[in-house]
Amino acid sequence: MNNIAYLSLGSNIGNREKWLKEAIRKLNGTKGIRVETVSSIYETDPVGFIDQDPFLNMAVKLSTSLSPYELLKQCLKIEEELGRVREMKWGPRKIDLDILLYNKENIELEDLRIPHPRMTERAFVIVPLLEIDEKVSVPDLHVSLASVLNDIPDKEGVRLWKQINGEGGSALLEN
């Protein structure tokens, strides 16, 4: 497993923590994927369509032998298995899995863009990402993610909800 990928996970329907845990278990149980590190869970105000419940968000670092497109297919499969329904852009969802980074690659396909095109605009992505890897960098971004975070106006909409203790956040893989 010689590729490193970072994903953002989010949920704002039902038992939000359960959906995050299930998604992590399914990722870790997928051939060619190993969950290396899991961030704490943050409760965040919705972005885009704001008339909905708050989200729980987190980030994970993966080792994978899958190609970026194969990883996308697995993420979509997990979302489907957990009952995600796509009714409206930025609307409520049981689970959302977004590939943020894959190695240091820039990828532009019709249905896959890496780095994630809006990740540097969203504190709910950057805060947990920096928690698991404070040195992570975005290809072609010539400033640190910490600097980007300082310039985002809605940082206060990201609140620590559940601190992950211990190496790699293994508690989220249990139960």
Secondary structure as UniProt FT lines:
FT   STRAND          3..11
FT   HELIX           16..28
FT   TURN            31..32
FT   STRAND          33..38
FT   STRAND          41..44
FT   STRAND          55..64
FT   HELIX           68..81
FT   TURN            82..83
FT   TURN            89..90
FT   STRAND          96..102
FT   TURN            103..104
FT   STRAND          107..109
FT   TURN            110..111
FT   STRAND          112..114
FT   TURN            117..118
FT   HELIX           119..121
FT   HELIX           123..132
FT   TURN            134..135
FT   TURN            139..140
FT   HELIX           145..150
FT   TURN            153..154
FT   HELIX           155..157
FT   STRAND          158..162
FT   HELIX           167..173
//
